[in-house]
Amino acid sequence: QVQLTESGGGFVQAGGSLRLSCAASGTIFGINDMGWFRQAPVTGRDLVATIEHDGTTNYADSVKGRFTITRDNAKNTILLQMNSLKPEDTHVYYCYANVKDYTSRWRDYWGQGTQVTVSS
């Protein structure tokens, strides 16, 4: 019913940039926070950046000053501008959204992930 569609991943050299996009579609009555997470060996997924409906953002320390998350509420879309990329940024990035769907309940939705690979 609700789907998060990600795009923008790819291959880039260290110091380069990518822009990730995630659009929520389906029967949506509201979206709370949205964000990007990446794989982690213990927790599974670690926060990269999130953005609230009002535009409030938070970032992982490792990406502060390099990544910028923005949101277009009219399009139910978020962007992650990734600058000064480092090899350690190489991960699968997952889009997240907390969505009020047709059941009138707030539920967590995840995208399938988009690969970001940064070469040395």
C-alpha positions in Angstrom: 0.0 0.0 0.0 2.8 2.4 0.9 6.0 2.2 -1.0 9.3 4.1 -0.6 11.1 4.4 -3.9 14.8 5.3 -3.7 17.2 6.5 -6.4 20.5 8.2 -6.8 23.0 5.7 -5.6 26.0 4.8 -7.6 29.8 4.8 -7.9 31.9 7.8 -7.1 35.5 8.7 -6.2 36.4 9.9 -2.8 35.6 13.6 -2.5 32.8 13.3 -5.0 29.1 13.8 -4.5 25.8 12.0 -4.9 22.2 12.9 -4.3 19.8 10.3 -3.0 16.1 10.6 -3.5 13.2 8.9 -1.8 9.6 9.3 -2.6 6.7 7.8 -0.7 3.7 6.7 -2.6 0.4 4.9 -2.0 -2.5 5.6 0.3 -1.0 8.2 2.7 -2.8 10.3 5.2 0.3 11.8 6.8 4.0 11.4 7.1 5.9 12.1 10.3 9.6 11.8 10.1 11.6 10.5 7.2 15.2 9.7 6.9 18.1 7.7 5.7 19.8 4.8 7.4 22.6 2.5 6.4 23.6 -1.0 7.2 25.4 -1.9 10.4 26.8 -5.3 11.6 25.2 -5.2 15.0 22.2 -2.9 15.0 21.3 -3.7 11.4 20.7 -0.1 10.4 22.3 3.1 11.7 20.9 6.6 11.4 22.5 8.8 8.7 20.1 11.7 8.7 16.4 12.3 9.5 14.1 15.2 9.0 10.8 16.0 10.7 7.7 17.3 9.0 8.6 20.8 10.1 12.1 20.5 8.7 14.0 19.8 11.9 17.0 17.6 11.0 19.5 15.5 12.8 22.6 13.8 11.5 25.1 11.1 12.4 28.3 12.6 13.6 30.2 11.0 10.8 28.3 12.9 8.1 27.8 16.3 9.7 29.0 19.0 7.5 29.1 16.7 4.5 25.5 15.5 4.0 22.4 17.6 3.9 18.8 16.2 4.1 15.9 18.1 2.7 12.2 17.5 2.4 9.4 18.4 0.0 6.1 17.7 1.8 4.0 18.3 -1.2 5.8 15.5 -3.0 6.4 13.3 0.0 10.0 13.2 -1.0 13.3 13.6 0.7 16.7 14.2 -0.7 20.1 13.5 0.7 22.9 15.6 -0.8 26.1 13.7 -0.1 29.3 15.7 -0.5 32.9 15.0 0.2 32.2 11.3 0.1 34.7 9.0 1.8 35.3 5.3 1.3 33.7 4.6 4.7 30.5 6.0 3.3 30.2 2.9 1.2 27.0 1.2 2.3 23.5 0.4 1.2 21.3 3.4 2.2 17.7 2.7 3.2 14.9 5.3 3.1 12.6 5.4 6.1 9.3 7.0 6.7 6.8 6.9 9.5 3.5 7.0 7.7 -0.2 7.2 8.6 -1.7 4.8 6.2 -5.2 3.7 5.3 -5.6 2.0 8.7 -5.2 5.3 10.4 -2.2 4.0 12.2 1.3 5.3 12.1 3.6 2.6 10.7 7.3 2.4 9.8 8.1 1.8 6.1 11.4 1.1 4.5 12.8 1.3 1.1 14.7 -1.6 -0.5 17.9 0.3 -0.4 20.2 2.0 -2.8 23.9 1.2 -3.1 26.5 3.9 -2.6 30.1 2.9 -3.4 33.0 5.3 -2.8 36.4 4.4 -4.2 39.7 5.6 -2.8 
